[in-house]
Amino acid sequence: MKLVAVGADAREVWRRVLLEDPNAVVSQTPAWLDCICAASHHEDATRAYEASDGRRLVLPLARTRVLGVRASVEGSMPWGWGTGGVVSAGGVLCAQDAAAIAADLSRRRALRIAVRPGPACEHGWATGVPEAVARTRHMVQTVDLAGGFEHVWKRFSGSVRRACAKAERSNLDVEWDDKGRLVGVFDSLYRKSVARWAENRLGGVRVAQWRARLREPRRKYEIVAERMGPACRIWVAWRSGEPAAAILVLAHGDHSTYWRGAMDREAEAGTRANDLLHRLAIEDACRAGRRYYHMGESAPSSPLARFKRGFGAEEHHYTGYRFERLPVTAAGRYIRLRAAMICPRMRPP
């Protein structure tokens, strides 16, 4: 495996290979990496390779700009920006490819390089990456859209179909926009959701809101909406003129990706607005000829995972990899486990 280009120099190879990878999702595109760099302290550190048989493979990679090279942190993709991993012709990554890329990353001077490649190339990564590399486990859920919406609708659980029917009787008005007009509405709902999620967690609402402002500022959503254009669609359900729930859905190739969701509990008040929004987004994806509707990561057996299963979403488990010069991952797990013993409200990953 030969490294042929890095950063901006890898763009032309990346664009060509992207057209030949049916498994590539929006978070593996150059446009998405540009959003990351514009919204946070990252720069393009993408690496393009050439295999011995002439195949080209690209690993989208973002590097923090605030630290020196020896203390930099790189991600494919960074926290809060979805999955990364290799883009290749045919979406194929064999163990030999993964081993060569892992060897290249292990030689880097970065403090940590985290790669979350998603489930499509799980076998290649799992069999090619050395056991010594730190690992994290993840689960994503995806709705297969084969057969069109009528077929997909039949795979919805009875409770979800009833919830959608209830939502349609709940005097909700639903609209979508792909020009950024609804970013402010979504952000307002998101801030309310952060407060709700933090009610019974360590640190309380103030700490959660502070972290959310750092990690998920409104500007982040504005940049994504502006740069992704029609590939970023915000759906909002209104009740009596008040926003009750919203979801943000991204599109690339055969894939629609549910990226963020938010809700005002009081305005939603049992209308089942979230169920209706996902049903409409799935129907829209089918109409656009998409093959999959990705609903994102969930903790196994969690209420969120059960909610997604109601739409027929199948579970896919995959491994993330952390190439570290210091055992940061192991140390972090130890600290969280010790903290959980002291404070039951904290939970290890």
N, C-alpha and C positions, 0 to 999 in steps of 0.2 A: 504494500500500500504506500503510495507516494503522496505527500502533501503538495498540492499544486497552486493553492491560492488561500489568502487569509483576509478577513474583513471585507472592505468594499471591493477588493480585487476578486472576490469569490462570487460577486453578484451575477455575472453573466452565466457562469456555470450553474449557479443555483436556479436561476430562472428557467434554463433549459431543462434541467433535471426535474424541476417541479412539475412541468407539463407532462412528464412521463411517470409520475408517481400517483396512482389512484388512491393511495392510503393517506396522502398528505392532507392535513387539516389546516385551518386558517392560521393557527399559532406557529406553523412551520413556514410561513411565507415571508418574503422580504418586506412587504407592506406592514406586517405585524411587528417585525423587529424594528422598523422605523418608528412605529408607535411607542415601543418600549424605550427607545433612545430619546424620543422627544418628550416623554412623560416622566422620565426618571434619570438618575445619574448612571446611565449605561452607554456603552459604545459597541459597535459591531465587531465581534471577534470570531465570526463564522469561519469554519475551516472546510475547504473543498479538497477531496482526495481523488486519486485515480488508482483503481485496482490493477493487478497484473494483467487482467484480461481486457483492460481499456475502459471498464465501466467507471462512471463518475458518481461519487457519493458526496453529499453535503451535510454537515452538522451545523445547523443554525445555533449561534452562541452569542450571548450578550455578556459584556464584562463591565463591572463597576468602574466608573471613572474617578471616584473620590479617593481611591487607595493606590499605592504604588504597585508596580508589577508583581513584586514578590508577595504582596499582601492582598492582591486582587481576588475577587470572587466572581466566578463565571457561571452562567446557567443556561440550560437549554430545556425549558426556559426559566427566567427568574420567577421568584415567588409571586403568585397572583396573576401570572400571564399564561397559564395553560401548559400543555405538554410540548416537548420538543422532539429531539431524536433525529435520526438520519433520514434525509430525503434521497431516494435512489430510483433509478429507472425500474418500473414494474413494482415498486414498493418492497423490493427484496433486500434483506440484510442477512447474510449467512454468518455462521459463527466465526469464520476466518476474517470476515470484514470487521465484525465487532471486536475481535481480539486485537486487530491492527490499530483500530481507532482508540481502543482502551490503552494500548501501549503508548500511543502518541500523547494522549491526555495525561497519562501518568508521568511523562517526562516534563510536563509543563511546570513553570515556576509559581503558578497561581496557588494561593492558599487553599482554595477549594473550587472544584468544577463539578457542579451538580447536573446530571442528565436524567430527565424524566421522559423516556421515549414513547410512552403510551403502549397499548397492548398489541398493535399490529405486528411489531417485530420482536415480540417478547422472546421467542425461542432463540433467535440469533444472539440477542444480548445475553440471555441467561446462560447459554452454553459457551459464549466467547469471552466474557469478562472474567478475569481471575477472581478466585474466591476471596482474596485479600482485600478487594475493593469494598468499601462500606455500601450497604444496601438499605433501601427503604421500600416498604410495600404499599401499594395503592390499589384502589378499586374504582373503575369508572362504569357508568351505565349508559347504554346506547339503544335506541329504538331503531330496528330494521324497518325501512320504509318500502321494502319490496312489495309489489302488488298494488301500490297506490293507497290512498287514504281509506277507502271503504274496507280494504283488507286490514289495514292497521287498526282502524276503529274497532273491528271485531276482537282484536287482541287486547284492547283496553279492558281492565277489570270492570265488573259490574258496578262497583262503588264509584269508579272514576266516570263511567258513562252517566250514572245518576247525578254525580256532582256537576258535570257539564250541563246536564239538563236543568238542574237547579239554578246554575249560574245564568243561564239564558232566560230564566224567569225572574231574575233578581234585579231587574231594572238597571243593568250595567250597560254602559256605552264603552265600546272598545275601539281604539285607533292604533295605527302604527305609523312610524316615520323613519326614513332613512337619510335625513338631511341634518340631524342634530337638534331639531326643534324641541324634542322631548327630553333632552339630556337633563335639564334643570328639574323636571318632574321626577325623573328616575332618581336623581341624586337626593332629592328631598325625601323620597320614600326609603332610599338606602340608609340615610342617617337615622331615620326612625327604626329601621330594622336592626341596625347596629345596637341601638339602645335596648331593644327588646331581647336580642340575643345575649346581651351582657347582664341581664337582670339577676341571674343566679350564679354568676361566675366570679372568680377571684379578680379583685381589682375594681369591679363595678363598672358602671356606665361611663364615668368620666375617663377612666383609663382606656376603655374600649373605643370611645369616640376619638380620643387623642391618637391611638394607634391607627384608626381608620382614616383620619385626616392625613397621616403620614403615608400610609400604604395605598389608600384608595381615595385620593383627592378628586374633587369634581373635575379638575383639569384633565385627569386621566381619561375620563369618559368623553370629555369634549374632544380630546385629541383622537381617540379611537373613532368617534363618530365622524369627525372631519376627514381623517385620512382614509378610512375604510369605505366611506361613502355608502353606496347601495348594498355593500357586503355587511353593513351593520344596521340592524333593524331593531328599534325599540317599540315594544308593545305596551300599552297602558290601558287598564280597565278603570273607568270612572264610575262613581256611584253618586248620584245627585250632585254632580259638578265637582266632586272631590276625588282625587286619585286614590284608588284602593290598592292596586297592585301593578307591578311592572316587571317585564323581563327584557333582557338584552340578548339578541340572537345574532350570531355571525355566520357567514357563509363562504365556502370555498369548494369549488369542484362538486364532488358528490356528497359533500358534508355540510350539514347545518349544525352549529354548536351553540347550545344554551350556555352563556358565559356568566351572567349575573341575574339575580332576581331580588325583588324587594317588595315590602307590603306595609300598609298602615293597618294595624290590627283592628282599630275602631272603625275605620271606613269600610274595611272588608267585611267584618262582622258576619261571618257565616255565609257569605254570598258564593263562596268557592271560586273566586275570581282567578286564583292561580291555576286551577284545573282548566278553566276556560282559555286562559292565555296560552298554556302549553298545547291544548288541543288545536287552537287556531294556528299556532306557530308550526305544529307538525303538519297540519293540513296545507299550510302555505309551502312548506318544504317539499311535500309530495307534489304539489302543483308545479313547483319549479324544477321537478325532476331530480331532486336530491335522493340519495340512497340511504343516508343515515341521519338521525337526529341525536346528537351527543348531549347527554344531560349532565356530564361532569362527574367529579369525584364525590364519593359518599363513604361514610364509615359502614362496613358490613353490619347488617341487622339494625341499623339506625332507623328512626322514623323517616328521615329524608330518603334513605334507600328504599323503604317500603312505599313512599309516595311515588318515586320514579318507577318502581316495578308496576305500579298501577297502570302506567301508560304502555306496558309491554317492554320496558327497558330491560335488556339483558346485562348481567354483570360480567365484567372482564377485569381480571386481576393482572397486574404487571409490576415490574420491579424498577425502582429508580436507583441510580448509581452516583456515588460521591467519591471523586478522586481527590484525596486530601493529603497535604504535606504534614498536617498534625491531626490527631484523632478527634476532630471536633464533633463528629456525629456521635461517637461512643460516649464522649464526655457529656454531651447534651442529654443523651438518654439517661445517663446515670443521675444527673442533677434533677431531671424531671421525675424520675422514679423515687428519689429520696424526698423530693418536695411533696409528691403524692402521698407518701407515708405520713408526712407531717400534717398536710392539709388535704383531706378527702375531696375537696372541691376541685383540685387539680387532677387531671387525668393524663397519663402518659400516652404517646401516639400509638 
